[in-house]
């Protein structure tokens, strides 16, 4: 691998902001994506007809699947409408053409000549159409193409988990497989020397060890495999994944060789579809790679730099899924030579810290940034909520990558995460003292009483109970809660917190419990059954996060009839509709209330307390409105099936465009 002569690619040649010197490494602000659109694409008009590539045309030789597409005028479109695929323009907020989108005629599945869902072509590229009723979703499942989808991730539930990333990569693949796609999930085979290692016990060694070149040597990796719920779960095996702690560190701190470990994961993930005969045959080269966060970001760069120049993966695409942009995989620039990439591709990952962030006067600030590399080379970018897709393009929310993301806004979309409605179902949850549903919510008060008894709080069914479940760190708004507790404890409420993290906040929880013995409980640590019981037993769930890419606890809370009070940011803004007892056009005598909770902004103690007190007042004085809030939240659709249909749309868009080159 080291001796391969890779042709120099002048990637910056076509971009006006690119450096004029092809021999100089490209800086992070100048290495921008170049999509190689066919020259005749500019001639396309709205609702132009894409001729069939199968050869079933009105004359002439069959079109090559690898050749440029051809477009006909409106007269031919009308004549061939019964078998046409239609292209519609995608326009951004400023009226600029950012791409084209396929729509179909009814003849695809019903033999009719009228077009279906023509309004879909008017969506902007960052607006993923949300599915409507069940029948519409079923129609889409019938007409969409099946793909070979490869998830690459550092964690996937139930095998490994530290947060929401594992939930997404443990549930979304199953939903996509259920819709007819062939799906593989690739993650490390962690062995910590604990009982948790048994989660990998059903995975079988495939006896397909391979060598990948990085960090100056050929690294041997193995693969384990388990087929479960329609998904191929593949685990990369290497001694660097066998150590105590969690996937990223131990009690001492973050592992110093994480760049090596996840570089290894990315190389192995690129080889797996080519060499692993799962179910008797490989996934092959025409794959859709869903790369998650910085740990898997090198996959997108490898496809463009290592494989496509030699004709491999020329039909593959990659979609970057950003779960938390605060973590980017930044290491010293000198480590680039370890990554197994051609030297001329340094500009893809090259990064320069601002002056104020450098450690000393001689520090040049040069680094490599894995997430940045994927942002500039991926074919599409997805975040875990629509609100977060906008926030990361701002100075405040982009963590230094906002300018590059703004340059790629035409391919940036947001899709709200789903939840596991089997695990999180109050009508069947085995952790609860009493089950209940939207049709019969009487069991919820029994869960509250049981929780009060378990925590040693006074048993008061009518006292509003506020809960918090999450990490104890600044991002989750713990400092705001700490400031507000003295004022909040004046009110007639009970407050319970579950979480671990910053030792300062853990100690504060213990001290606060001793001060407010009849009103406050703090459970230091994390316990899954207790988290279910808090979600079911509390009346209000507080989430004052400083930023929240998506958030899952508010979704769990609404499904359990617990009303969320959240900071208006990211996915919290998208998923919690602020309560309005009197919508426009209604009166107090005949109102039809809207909303599923309360949102507050700005991020301050005062605005948080105002929202909480609105919730407390509604709970105490307006029982019918409170019951309406509960039922609206419990009947919302936040299933992974809904999210999967939106991911399918992004995948379709990715394959419409040529790959990054």
C-alpha positions as CSV (number, residue, x, y, z in Angstrom):
1,X,0.0,0.0,0.0
2,X,2.8,2.4,0.9
3,X,4.5,2.0,-2.5
4,X,1.4,2.8,-4.6
5,X,1.7,5.7,-6.9
6,X,-1.4,7.8,-6.5
7,X,-2.0,10.5,-9.2
8,X,-2.0,14.0,-7.9
9,X,-5.6,15.3,-7.7
10,X,-5.9,19.1,-8.1
11,X,-9.1,19.2,-6.1
12,X,-9.1,23.0,-5.7
13,X,-8.9,23.7,-9.4
14,X,-12.5,24.4,-10.1
15,X,-13.3,26.4,-6.9
16,X,-12.9,30.2,-6.9
17,X,-11.7,30.2,-3.3
18,X,-9.1,27.6,-3.9
19,X,-5.4,28.2,-3.7
20,X,-3.6,28.9,-6.9
21,X,-0.7,26.7,-6.1
22,X,-1.4,23.0,-6.6
23,X,1.7,22.0,-4.7
24,X,0.9,23.7,-1.5
25,X,-1.3,21.8,1.1
26,X,-4.8,23.3,1.1
27,X,-5.9,25.1,4.3
28,X,-9.1,24.2,6.0
29,X,-11.0,27.2,4.8
30,X,-10.0,26.6,1.1
31,X,-10.5,22.8,0.8
32,X,-14.1,22.8,-0.4
33,X,-16.1,20.0,-2.1
34,X,-16.1,19.8,-5.9
35,X,-19.1,17.9,-7.2
36,X,-18.5,16.8,-10.9
37,X,-21.9,17.5,-12.5
38,X,-22.4,16.4,-16.1
39,X,-22.1,19.4,-18.5
40,X,-25.6,18.9,-19.9
41,X,-27.2,19.2,-16.5
42,X,-27.3,22.9,-16.9
43,X,-29.7,22.4,-19.8
44,X,-32.3,20.7,-17.7
45,X,-35.6,22.5,-17.1
46,X,-38.1,22.0,-14.4
47,X,-40.0,18.7,-14.8
48,X,-37.5,17.6,-17.5
49,X,-37.6,13.9,-18.4
50,X,-34.8,11.6,-17.5
51,X,-34.6,9.0,-20.2
52,X,-34.5,5.3,-19.2
53,X,-30.9,3.9,-19.0
54,X,-32.2,0.4,-19.7
55,X,-32.4,0.9,-23.5
56,X,-36.2,1.1,-23.7
57,X,-36.2,4.4,-25.6
58,X,-37.9,5.6,-28.8
59,X,-34.8,4.9,-30.9
60,X,-31.1,4.9,-30.9
61,X,-28.7,2.7,-28.9
62,X,-29.2,1.8,-25.2
63,X,-27.8,4.4,-22.8
64,X,-24.8,3.4,-20.8
65,X,-25.5,3.2,-17.0
66,X,-22.2,5.0,-16.5
67,X,-22.7,7.6,-19.2
68,X,-24.3,11.1,-18.8
69,X,-28.0,11.3,-18.5
70,X,-30.0,12.9,-21.4
71,X,-33.0,15.2,-21.0
72,X,-35.9,15.7,-23.4
73,X,-38.2,18.7,-23.9
74,X,-41.8,18.9,-22.7
75,X,-43.4,17.4,-25.8
76,X,-41.4,14.2,-25.5
77,X,-42.1,14.2,-21.8
78,X,-45.8,14.3,-22.4
79,X,-45.5,11.4,-25.0
80,X,-43.4,9.2,-22.7
81,X,-45.1,10.2,-19.4
82,X,-46.4,6.7,-18.7
83,X,-42.8,5.4,-18.1
84,X,-41.0,8.6,-17.1
85,X,-39.0,9.6,-14.0
86,X,-39.3,13.3,-13.5
87,X,-36.6,15.7,-12.3
88,X,-37.7,18.8,-10.4
89,X,-35.6,21.7,-9.5
90,X,-34.5,22.3,-5.9
91,X,-34.2,26.0,-5.0
92,X,-32.7,27.4,-1.9
93,X,-33.9,30.4,0.2
94,X,-32.1,32.8,-2.1
95,X,-33.6,31.4,-5.4
96,X,-30.5,29.6,-6.5
97,X,-30.6,26.2,-8.1
98,X,-29.0,23.7,-5.7
99,X,-29.9,20.4,-7.3
100,X,-32.6,18.2,-8.9
101,X,-35.0,15.7,-7.3
102,X,-36.6,12.6,-8.7
103,X,-40.4,12.2,-8.6
104,X,-42.4,9.4,-10.2
105,X,-45.5,9.0,-12.2
106,X,-48.4,6.8,-11.1
107,X,-47.5,4.5,-13.9
108,X,-44.6,3.2,-11.9
109,X,-47.0,1.3,-9.7
110,X,-50.5,1.8,-11.0
111,X,-50.4,2.2,-14.8
112,X,-51.7,5.8,-14.6
113,X,-50.3,8.9,-16.4
114,X,-50.8,11.6,-13.7
115,X,-47.9,12.5,-11.5
116,X,-47.9,11.7,-7.8
117,X,-47.0,14.2,-5.1
118,X,-45.8,16.9,-7.5
119,X,-45.4,19.3,-4.5
120,X,-42.4,17.2,-3.3
121,X,-40.3,18.6,-6.1
122,X,-40.6,22.1,-4.5
123,X,-38.8,21.1,-1.3
124,X,-35.5,22.8,-0.6
125,X,-32.6,20.4,-0.3
126,X,-32.5,20.9,3.5
127,X,-36.2,20.0,3.9
128,X,-36.8,16.3,4.2
129,X,-40.4,15.5,3.6
130,X,-41.9,14.0,6.6
131,X,-44.2,11.0,5.9
132,X,-47.9,11.4,6.3
133,X,-50.3,8.6,7.2
134,X,-49.5,4.9,7.2
135,X,-50.8,4.3,3.7
136,X,-48.5,7.0,2.2
137,X,-45.6,5.4,3.9
138,X,-46.5,2.0,2.5
139,X,-46.6,3.4,-1.0
140,X,-43.2,4.9,-0.6
141,X,-41.8,1.6,0.6
142,X,-43.1,0.0,-2.6
143,X,-41.6,2.4,-5.1
144,X,-38.2,3.2,-3.5
145,X,-35.1,1.3,-4.5
146,X,-33.4,-1.1,-2.2
147,X,-29.8,-0.2,-1.2
148,X,-26.9,-1.8,0.5
149,X,-26.4,0.4,3.5
150,X,-23.3,0.3,5.7
151,X,-23.4,2.0,9.1
152,X,-20.0,2.8,10.5
153,X,-20.0,3.8,14.2
154,X,-18.0,3.7,17.4
155,X,-20.9,2.3,19.4
156,X,-24.2,0.6,18.7
157,X,-26.8,-0.5,21.3
158,X,-27.1,-3.0,22.9
159,X,-23.5,-4.0,22.3
160,X,-21.9,-0.8,23.3
161,X,-23.4,2.5,24.6
162,X,-22.4,5.8,26.1
163,X,-25.2,8.0,24.7
164,X,-27.6,8.8,21.9
165,X,-25.2,7.7,19.1
166,X,-25.6,4.1,20.2
167,X,-29.4,4.4,20.3
168,X,-29.5,5.7,16.7
169,X,-27.1,3.0,15.4
170,X,-28.9,0.3,17.3
171,X,-32.4,1.1,16.1
172,X,-32.3,2.9,12.7
173,X,-30.5,0.0,10.9
174,X,-33.3,-2.3,12.0
175,X,-36.0,0.1,10.7
176,X,-34.2,0.4,7.3
177,X,-33.8,-3.4,7.1
178,X,-37.5,-3.7,7.7
179,X,-38.1,-1.5,4.7
180,X,-36.3,-3.9,2.4
181,X,-32.7,-2.6,2.4
182,X,-29.6,-4.8,3.1
183,X,-28.0,-3.3,6.1
184,X,-24.7,-3.8,7.8
185,X,-23.5,-2.1,11.0
186,X,-19.7,-2.0,11.6
187,X,-18.4,-1.1,15.1
188,X,-15.5,-2.2,17.3
189,X,-15.6,-5.4,19.3
190,X,-14.9,-3.9,22.7
191,X,-13.7,-6.2,25.5
192,X,-13.5,-4.6,28.9
193,X,-13.1,-7.6,31.0
194,X,-16.5,-7.2,32.6
195,X,-19.9,-8.8,32.4
196,X,-20.8,-6.4,29.6
197,X,-18.5,-8.4,27.3
198,X,-21.3,-11.1,27.1
199,X,-23.2,-8.8,24.8
200,X,-20.9,-9.9,22.0
201,X,-21.2,-13.6,22.9
202,X,-23.5,-14.4,20.0
203,X,-21.1,-12.9,17.4
204,X,-19.1,-15.5,15.5
205,X,-15.6,-15.1,14.3
206,X,-15.7,-15.0,10.5
207,X,-12.1,-16.1,10.2
208,X,-11.4,-13.4,7.6
209,X,-8.5,-11.5,9.0
210,X,-7.1,-8.8,6.8
211,X,-4.2,-6.3,6.9
212,X,-4.8,-2.6,6.6
213,X,-2.0,-0.2,6.2
214,X,-1.8,2.8,8.6
215,X,0.4,4.1,11.3
216,X,3.5,2.9,9.4
217,X,2.7,-0.8,9.3
218,X,0.2,-3.4,8.2
219,X,-2.3,-3.8,11.0
220,X,-4.1,-7.1,11.2
221,X,-7.8,-6.9,12.1
222,X,-10.5,-9.6,12.4
223,X,-14.2,-9.6,12.0
224,X,-17.0,-11.1,14.1
225,X,-20.6,-11.3,12.9
226,X,-24.1,-11.7,14.2
227,X,-27.3,-11.6,12.1
228,X,-30.1,-10.2,14.2
229,X,-33.4,-8.5,13.3
230,X,-32.6,-8.4,9.6
231,X,-29.2,-6.7,10.1
232,X,-25.6,-7.9,9.7
233,X,-23.8,-6.7,12.9
234,X,-20.1,-6.8,12.2
235,X,-17.5,-6.1,14.9
236,X,-13.9,-5.2,14.1
237,X,-11.5,-7.1,16.3
238,X,-8.1,-5.7,17.4
239,X,-6.2,-5.7,20.6
240,X,-6.6,-1.9,20.9
241,X,-10.3,-2.4,21.5
242,X,-9.6,-4.8,24.4
243,X,-9.1,-2.8,27.6
244,X,-11.0,-1.7,30.7
245,X,-13.1,1.5,30.6
246,X,-15.6,2.7,28.1
247,X,-15.2,3.0,24.3
248,X,-13.3,6.3,24.6
249,X,-11.5,6.3,27.9
250,X,-11.3,5.1,31.5
251,X,-11.2,6.7,35.0
252,X,-7.8,8.3,34.2
253,X,-9.1,10.1,31.1
254,X,-9.5,9.8,27.3
255,X,-7.4,7.1,25.7
256,X,-4.3,8.7,24.0
257,X,-4.5,6.3,21.0
258,X,-8.1,7.0,20.0
259,X,-6.9,8.4,16.6
260,X,-5.2,5.0,15.9
261,X,-8.2,3.0,17.1
262,X,-10.8,4.8,15.0
263,X,-8.5,5.1,12.0
264,X,-8.3,1.3,12.1
265,X,-12.1,1.1,12.3
266,X,-12.5,3.3,9.2
267,X,-10.0,1.3,7.1
268,X,-11.6,-2.0,8.2
269,X,-15.1,-0.6,7.4
270,X,-14.1,0.2,3.9
271,X,-12.7,-3.3,3.3
272,X,-15.6,-5.2,5.0
273,X,-18.2,-4.8,2.1
274,X,-15.6,-6.1,-0.3
275,X,-14.2,-9.1,1.6
276,X,-17.0,-10.4,3.9
277,X,-19.3,-13.0,2.3
278,X,-22.3,-12.3,4.7
279,X,-25.2,-14.6,3.9
280,X,-23.1,-16.1,1.1
281,X,-22.2,-13.0,-0.9
282,X,-20.5,-9.6,-0.2
283,X,-22.2,-6.3,-0.1
284,X,-20.0,-5.2,-3.0
285,X,-18.9,-1.8,-4.2
286,X,-22.2,-0.1,-4.7
287,X,-22.9,0.8,-1.1
288,X,-24.2,3.7,0.9
289,X,-21.9,4.4,3.8
290,X,-23.6,6.1,6.8
291,X,-20.6,7.5,8.8
292,X,-21.4,8.6,12.3
293,X,-19.5,11.4,14.0
294,X,-15.7,11.9,13.9
295,X,-14.9,8.3,14.8
296,X,-16.1,7.1,11.4
297,X,-15.4,10.3,9.4
298,X,-12.2,9.0,7.8
299,X,-14.4,6.6,5.7
300,X,-15.6,9.4,3.4
301,X,-12.0,10.6,2.8
302,X,-10.8,7.1,2.2
303,X,-13.5,6.5,-0.5
304,X,-12.4,9.6,-2.3
305,X,-8.6,9.4,-1.9
306,X,-7.8,5.7,-1.6
307,X,-10.4,3.8,-3.6
308,X,-12.1,5.9,-6.3
309,X,-8.9,6.9,-8.1
310,X,-8.4,3.2,-8.8
311,X,-12.0,2.5,-9.9
312,X,-13.1,1.0,-6.6
313,X,-16.3,2.3,-4.9
314,X,-16.9,4.6,-7.9
315,X,-20.7,3.9,-7.5
316,X,-20.6,4.2,-3.7
317,X,-21.8,7.2,-1.7
318,X,-21.3,8.4,1.8
319,X,-23.5,10.3,4.1
320,X,-22.1,12.0,7.2
321,X,-24.4,12.0,10.3
322,X,-23.4,14.6,12.9
323,X,-24.7,13.7,16.3
324,X,-22.5,16.2,18.3
325,X,-20.3,18.7,16.4
326,X,-18.4,19.6,19.6
327,X,-16.4,16.4,19.2
328,X,-14.3,16.5,16.0
329,X,-11.3,14.2,16.3
330,X,-8.6,16.9,16.2
331,X,-4.9,15.8,16.5
332,X,-1.5,17.4,15.7
333,X,-0.8,17.9,12.0
334,X,2.2,15.6,12.1
335,X,-0.1,12.6,12.7
336,X,-1.5,12.9,9.1
337,X,1.2,10.6,7.8
338,X,-0.2,7.8,10.0
339,X,-3.6,7.8,8.4
340,X,-2.8,5.8,5.3
341,X,-3.8,8.6,2.9
342,X,-1.9,10.2,0.0
343,X,0.0,13.2,1.0
344,X,-1.8,15.5,-1.5
345,X,-5.0,14.9,0.4
346,X,-3.8,16.7,3.5
347,X,-6.0,19.6,2.7
348,X,-9.1,17.6,3.3
349,X,-8.3,17.2,6.9
350,X,-6.0,20.1,7.5
351,X,-7.1,22.5,10.2
352,X,-5.7,25.6,11.8
353,X,-6.6,26.7,15.3
354,X,-7.2,30.5,15.8
355,X,-4.5,32.4,17.6
356,X,-6.3,32.6,20.9
357,X,-6.6,28.8,21.1
358,X,-2.9,28.1,20.7
359,X,-0.9,26.9,23.6
360,X,2.2,29.1,23.2
361,X,3.8,31.7,20.9
362,X,5.6,29.2,18.7
363,X,2.4,27.1,18.2
364,X,1.3,27.3,14.6
365,X,-2.1,25.8,15.4
366,X,-1.8,23.3,12.6
367,X,-3.8,20.1,13.1
368,X,-5.9,17.4,11.3
369,X,-9.6,17.3,11.9
370,X,-11.4,14.1,11.1
371,X,-14.9,15.6,11.2
372,X,-13.9,18.4,8.8
373,X,-12.5,15.8,6.4
374,X,-15.9,14.1,6.2
375,X,-17.8,17.4,5.9
376,X,-15.8,18.3,2.7
377,X,-15.9,14.9,1.1
378,X,-19.3,13.3,2.1
379,X,-22.0,13.3,-0.6
380,X,-24.7,14.4,2.0
381,X,-24.6,15.6,5.5
382,X,-27.4,14.9,8.1
383,X,-27.9,16.1,11.6
384,X,-30.2,14.6,14.2
385,X,-32.7,17.4,14.1
386,X,-33.7,20.2,11.8
387,X,-32.9,22.9,14.4
388,X,-29.4,21.5,14.9
389,X,-28.7,21.5,11.2
390,X,-29.2,25.3,11.3
391,X,-27.4,25.8,14.6
392,X,-24.1,24.2,13.4
393,X,-23.9,26.8,10.6
394,X,-23.8,29.6,13.1
395,X,-20.7,31.0,14.9
396,X,-22.1,29.9,18.2
397,X,-23.1,26.4,17.3
398,X,-20.5,25.4,14.7
399,X,-17.5,25.0,16.9
400,X,-15.2,26.4,14.3
401,X,-16.7,24.4,11.4
402,X,-19.6,26.8,10.6
403,X,-18.1,28.4,7.5
404,X,-17.4,25.1,5.8
405,X,-20.9,23.9,6.7
406,X,-22.4,27.1,5.3
407,X,-20.5,26.4,2.1
408,X,-22.2,22.9,2.0
409,X,-25.6,24.0,3.1
410,X,-27.2,22.7,-0.1
411,X,-26.5,19.1,1.0
412,X,-27.2,19.6,4.7
413,X,-30.4,18.3,6.2
414,X,-31.9,17.5,9.6
415,X,-33.8,14.4,10.6
416,X,-35.2,14.0,14.1
417,X,-34.2,10.8,15.8
418,X,-36.8,8.2,16.7
419,X,-37.1,6.2,19.8
420,X,-37.5,2.5,20.6
421,X,-41.2,2.3,21.1
422,X,-40.9,-1.3,22.3
423,X,-38.5,-0.5,25.2
424,X,-40.3,2.8,25.9
425,X,-43.9,1.9,26.1
426,X,-45.9,2.7,29.3
427,X,-48.5,0.1,28.6
428,X,-46.0,-2.8,28.7
429,X,-42.9,-1.4,30.6
430,X,-41.9,-4.0,33.1
431,X,-40.0,-1.5,35.2
432,X,-43.2,0.4,36.2
433,X,-45.4,-0.2,39.2
434,X,-48.5,0.2,37.1
435,X,-48.9,0.2,33.3
436,X,-51.0,2.8,31.5
437,X,-51.8,4.3,28.1
438,X,-53.3,7.4,26.4
439,X,-56.7,5.6,26.6
440,X,-56.4,5.0,30.3
441,X,-53.9,7.2,32.2
442,X,-55.0,6.1,35.7
443,X,-51.9,4.1,36.2
444,X,-49.6,7.1,36.0
445,X,-50.5,8.4,39.5
446,X,-49.7,4.9,40.9
447,X,-46.3,5.1,39.3
448,X,-45.8,8.5,41.1
449,X,-46.8,7.1,44.4
450,X,-44.5,4.1,44.0
451,X,-41.6,6.5,43.0
452,X,-42.2,8.7,46.1
453,X,-42.0,5.6,48.3
454,X,-38.9,4.3,46.6
455,X,-37.1,7.6,47.1
456,X,-38.3,8.2,50.6
457,X,-40.2,11.3,49.8
458,X,-43.6,12.1,51.4
459,X,-46.4,10.3,49.5
460,X,-48.3,13.2,47.9
461,X,-50.1,12.2,44.7
462,X,-51.3,15.8,44.1
463,X,-47.9,17.5,44.6
464,X,-46.3,18.4,41.2
465,X,-43.1,16.3,40.8
466,X,-40.3,17.6,38.6
467,X,-37.6,15.2,37.2
468,X,-34.2,15.4,35.5
469,X,-32.4,12.5,33.9
470,X,-29.0,13.0,32.2
471,X,-25.3,13.7,32.5
472,X,-24.2,16.1,35.2
473,X,-22.3,18.6,33.1
474,X,-22.5,22.1,31.8
475,X,-24.1,21.2,28.5
476,X,-27.1,19.7,30.2
477,X,-27.8,22.9,32.1
478,X,-26.9,21.6,35.6
479,X,-25.5,25.0,36.6
480,X,-28.8,26.6,35.8
481,X,-30.6,24.0,37.9
482,X,-28.2,24.6,40.8
483,X,-28.8,28.3,40.7
484,X,-32.6,27.9,40.6
485,X,-33.1,25.2,43.3
486,X,-33.2,27.6,46.3
487,X,-36.0,29.6,44.7
488,X,-37.8,26.5,43.3
489,X,-37.8,24.8,46.7
490,X,-40.0,27.7,48.1
491,X,-42.8,26.4,45.9
492,X,-44.9,23.3,46.8
493,X,-43.0,20.8,44.6
494,X,-40.8,17.8,44.7
495,X,-37.7,17.4,42.6
496,X,-35.7,14.3,41.7
497,X,-32.5,14.0,39.7
498,X,-30.7,11.0,38.2
499,X,-27.3,11.2,36.7
500,X,-23.5,11.2,37.0
501,X,-20.6,13.2,35.6
502,X,-18.8,16.2,37.1
503,X,-17.9,15.4,40.7
504,X,-18.7,18.9,41.7
505,X,-22.3,18.5,40.6
506,X,-22.5,15.0,42.2
507,X,-21.5,16.5,45.5
508,X,-24.0,19.3,45.1
509,X,-26.8,16.8,44.6
510,X,-25.9,15.0,47.8
511,X,-25.7,18.3,49.8
512,X,-29.0,19.6,48.4
513,X,-30.7,16.3,49.3
514,X,-29.6,16.8,52.9
515,X,-30.9,20.4,53.0
516,X,-34.4,19.7,51.4
517,X,-35.1,16.3,52.8
518,X,-38.8,16.3,52.0
519,X,-38.5,17.9,48.6
520,X,-35.3,16.9,46.8
521,X,-33.7,13.6,45.9
522,X,-30.5,13.1,43.9
523,X,-29.5,9.7,42.6
524,X,-25.8,9.7,41.7
525,X,-25.1,7.2,38.9
526,X,-27.2,5.8,36.2
527,X,-29.8,3.0,36.5
528,X,-32.0,2.0,33.6
529,X,-35.0,0.8,35.6
530,X,-34.9,3.9,37.8
531,X,-34.7,6.2,34.7
532,X,-37.9,4.5,33.5
533,X,-39.6,5.0,36.8
534,X,-38.6,8.6,37.0
535,X,-39.9,9.2,33.5
536,X,-43.2,7.6,34.4
537,X,-43.6,8.9,37.9
538,X,-42.8,12.6,37.4
539,X,-45.3,15.1,36.1
540,X,-42.7,17.4,34.6
541,X,-39.3,16.7,32.9
542,X,-36.8,19.5,33.0
543,X,-34.2,19.8,30.2
544,X,-32.4,23.2,30.3
545,X,-29.6,22.1,27.9
546,X,-27.2,24.8,26.7
547,X,-27.3,22.9,23.3
548,X,-29.0,19.7,22.4
549,X,-28.5,18.1,18.9
550,X,-31.7,16.1,19.3
551,X,-32.4,14.9,22.8
552,X,-34.2,11.7,23.6
553,X,-35.4,12.1,27.1
554,X,-38.1,14.7,26.1
555,X,-39.4,12.1,23.6
556,X,-39.5,9.4,26.3
557,X,-41.2,11.8,28.6
558,X,-44.0,12.8,26.2
559,X,-44.6,9.1,25.4
560,X,-45.1,8.5,29.1
561,X,-47.4,11.5,29.6
562,X,-44.7,13.6,31.4
563,X,-44.7,17.2,30.3
564,X,-41.3,18.5,29.1
565,X,-40.0,22.0,30.0
566,X,-37.0,22.6,27.8
567,X,-34.6,25.3,26.6
568,X,-35.5,26.3,23.1
569,X,-32.5,24.9,21.3
570,X,-31.7,22.2,18.7
571,X,-33.9,19.1,18.7
572,X,-35.7,20.3,21.8
573,X,-37.2,23.2,19.8
574,X,-38.2,20.8,17.0
575,X,-39.9,18.2,19.2
576,X,-41.6,20.2,22.0
577,X,-44.4,22.5,20.9
578,X,-45.0,25.3,23.4
579,X,-48.4,25.1,25.1
580,X,-51.0,27.5,23.9
581,X,-54.4,27.2,25.6
582,X,-56.1,29.6,23.2
583,X,-55.0,29.1,19.6
584,X,-55.9,31.7,17.0
585,X,-59.5,31.6,16.0
586,X,-60.8,30.1,19.3
587,X,-62.3,31.5,22.4
588,X,-62.1,30.6,26.1
589,X,-65.6,29.0,25.8
590,X,-64.7,26.7,22.9
591,X,-60.9,26.5,22.8
592,X,-58.9,23.7,21.2
593,X,-55.5,23.9,23.1
594,X,-52.3,23.1,21.3
595,X,-48.8,22.1,22.4
596,X,-47.0,19.3,24.2
597,X,-44.9,21.3,26.8
598,X,-43.1,24.5,27.5
599,X,-40.0,26.0,25.9
600,X,-38.0,28.9,27.3
601,X,-35.4,31.3,26.0
602,X,-33.0,32.9,26.7
603,X,-31.0,30.4,28.6
604,X,-31.3,32.0,32.1
605,X,-32.5,31.0,35.5
606,X,-35.3,33.6,35.3
607,X,-36.8,32.4,32.1
608,X,-36.5,28.7,33.2
609,X,-38.4,29.5,36.4
610,X,-41.1,31.3,34.5
611,X,-41.7,28.3,32.3
612,X,-41.6,25.9,35.2
613,X,-44.1,28.0,37.1
614,X,-46.5,28.1,34.1
615,X,-46.3,24.3,34.1
616,X,-46.9,24.0,37.9
617,X,-49.9,26.4,37.7
618,X,-51.4,24.5,34.8
619,X,-51.0,21.2,36.7
620,X,-52.6,22.6,39.9
621,X,-55.4,24.7,38.4
622,X,-56.3,23.4,35.0
623,X,-56.5,19.6,35.1
624,X,-58.4,19.2,31.8
625,X,-55.6,21.2,30.0
626,X,-53.0,19.1,31.7
627,X,-54.7,15.9,30.6
628,X,-54.8,17.3,27.0
629,X,-51.0,18.0,27.2
630,X,-50.4,14.4,28.3
631,X,-52.5,12.8,25.6
632,X,-51.1,14.9,22.8
633,X,-47.6,14.0,23.8
634,X,-48.4,10.3,24.2
635,X,-49.9,10.0,20.7
636,X,-47.1,11.8,18.8
637,X,-45.3,9.6,16.3
638,X,-41.6,9.4,17.1
639,X,-40.9,5.9,15.8
640,X,-37.8,5.0,13.9
641,X,-40.1,4.0,11.0
642,X,-40.9,7.6,10.5
643,X,-37.2,8.6,10.6
644,X,-36.2,5.8,8.3
645,X,-38.5,7.1,5.5
646,X,-36.8,10.4,5.7
647,X,-33.3,8.8,5.6
648,X,-34.4,7.0,2.4
649,X,-35.1,10.4,0.8
650,X,-31.6,11.6,1.7
651,X,-30.2,8.4,0.2
652,X,-32.1,9.0,-3.0
653,X,-30.7,12.5,-3.3
654,X,-27.1,11.1,-2.6
655,X,-27.4,8.7,-5.5
656,X,-28.9,11.3,-7.9
657,X,-25.6,13.4,-7.7
658,X,-22.2,12.1,-8.9
659,X,-19.9,11.1,-6.0
660,X,-17.4,13.4,-4.5
661,X,-14.4,13.8,-6.8
